[in-house]
């Protein structure tokens, strides 16, 4: 397998074919505006195993962009970035802590792994800053906290989760 070219790309409309996420790609030409280079319709988006992502189409607030490598007559997308996801996450949760890893969406939902309050580890699963579950294993903390949860927990401890 010999990749002959590396190109910056903009991702247009993307669809879930049931087998993969396919996107319309537009390349950059040296010194030109985004999307003025060659195009390729229905190119599969590659990603980390088990992580599926379907970018939103470009709009007035931004677009998914990245790098693709040419393999023969087609492109393989190697990496994507959409600042709209980072902006939604930051608006809902603030600055990402040093050493943290986060899976975030366009709507600000997160699964975040990061440092706890006192040197331990913390996991946050959130739909927004007012609805989240945080587990903190820091020494002395060892807490499970819910924001936006029902005020009473049933005696079974199940909180209605099945």
PyMOL commands that set and color helices and strands:
alter all, ss='L'
color gray80, all
select helices_A, chain A and resi 83-93
alter helices_A, ss='H'
color red, helices_A
select strands_A, chain A and resi 5-16+21-27+39-44+65-71+74-81+101-104+110-115+121-128+131-136+143-147
alter strands_A, ss='S'
color yellow, strands_A
deselect
rebuild
show_as cartoon
